[in-house]
Amino acid sequence: YYPLDEPAGSTSAGDRSGRLNASAEPVDQGAGSGALDFGSGVSPDGVGGALAVTNTSSGNGKALVSALTQRVTSSAFTVEAWVATPTAGSQTIMSLSERPYTVSTATVSAFLLIGPSGVASGGFTDGAISTIGLVSSAGSIADSAWHHLALVKSGTATDLFLDGASVGTDTSIISSNLNAETVGIAGAPGNANLDGLVMTDGQIAHVAVY
């Protein structure tokens, strides 16, 4: 669990789950032209700040990556995050992957995205770049307001929730198991399925996997 409520000037995000996971550290995507600023604005719960992301493009910027001390090894889990952005476009909010970020390959993963038209999206890929089970909202969330996204995985089904309401289910994936070791925040470094889709403009808070 990464609240992303560190004070201004911080350079990494701490895990508050009690599982002793590594801090989420910044890594470059492309030329790494961008900024990750802690202590920005007001978090969705009104207490403290959040992580502000300003990257040059979806393929050129910075993201945070954490190596999990205890892998996620289950066919049933949830990934969630709060996000606020004024910008529509393909952006990764967070990812959970089976490969370390230093190995760029197609991999089993779960993810939350902002789609090209600003829709909220979430899905699960079973390892082939062309095989992604994706669920998206009907309308755009690129309105600068805070929104809560949660992807719930159970067996071969993925359900996406936006602000507490279900927006759809996908059952097209093949693999139902996960053995994840890497969490990406504001991007998915090393995940060839989502490579290049860093977040370009907005805020992120309360990223969790359980």
C-alpha positions, -999 to +999 in steps of 0.1 A: +000+000+000+015+033-012-004+064+001+019+087-019+015+113+008+052+120+014+062+156+020+074+179-007+110+172-017+108+134-012+122+113-039+106+079-032+073+065-019+071+042+012+050+011+016+026+012+045+012-023+042+034-037+070+048-063+046+082-047+043+080-041+006+107-019-009+101+018-014+089+029-049+118+045-066+119+067-097+130+052-130+132+068-165+110+059-194+126+069-227+148+100-221+132+104-187+121+140-194+096+147-167+090+152-130+074+134-100+066+158-072+054+147-038+033+169-015+013+184-043-022+197-039-047+179-016-052+142-015-087+127-021-093+123+016-084+159+023-054+150+045-019+158+031-008+160-005-004+136-034+020+126-061+020+151-090+031+137-124+044+159-152+059+140-181+068+151-216+048+124-234+034+089-228+068+075-239+091+099-223+091+106-186+094+091-151+076+065-131+079+048-097+088+011-093+088-011-063+100-047-060+076-067-038+091-086-009+062-110-010+049-119-044+013-117-053+005-153-061-032-157-065-060-159-091-080-135-070-067-100-061-075-063-064-055-033-075-067+002-069-057+038-070-070+074-069-063+096-099-070+131-111-060+144-145-071+171-170-056+152-199-072+125-221-046+101-236-031+067-231-016+069-196-007+042-171-019+049-136-004+017-121+007-018-130+014-051-113+037-074-132+055-107-130+088-094-144+113-070-128+113-036-145+148-042-158+135-070-181+114-056-209+091-084-221+055-094-225+044-105-191+014-115-171+001-083-154-028-063-141-031-026-148-052+006-145-051+031-174-066+063-187-076+056-223-071+077-254-104+095-250-100+099-212-119+068-202-110+048-171-097+014-181-084-017-163-074-051-174-052-082-172-028-095-198-018-132-198+016-126-213+010-120-250+011-084-262-020-089-283-040-106-255-053-080-231-086-083-213-097-047-210-127-030-194-134+007-198-159+033-186-184+049-209-173+084-202-141+104-197-126+110-163-102+137-176-119+164-156-092+172-130-114+157-102-103+128-081-116+094-092-112+060-076-104+030-098-103-006-087-097-037-108-110-069-092-096-102-106-112-135-098-102-166-119-104-156-155-127-126-149-117-090-144-142-064-131-135-026-132-150-003-106-151+035-110-160+056-080-175+026-063-197+014-092-190-015-116-185-004-152-181-039-167-165-073-167-141-091-191-137-128-193-115-132-224-082-138-206-067-173-206-043-174-176-059-171-142-028-171-120-004-144-111+031-145-096+038-107-094+069-091-081+068-055-094+045-026-088+046+004-112+031+038-103+025+064-131+039+038-156+048+002-163+086+002-169+098-031-183+063-044-192+063-047-229+025-049-229+023-014-217+058-001-224+058+036-232+025+045-214+037+066-185+012+091-170+017+125-186-002+149-165-021+146-132-020+133-096-021+099-080-028+087-045-034+056-024-021+029-047-029-005-032-027-042-041-045-069-020 
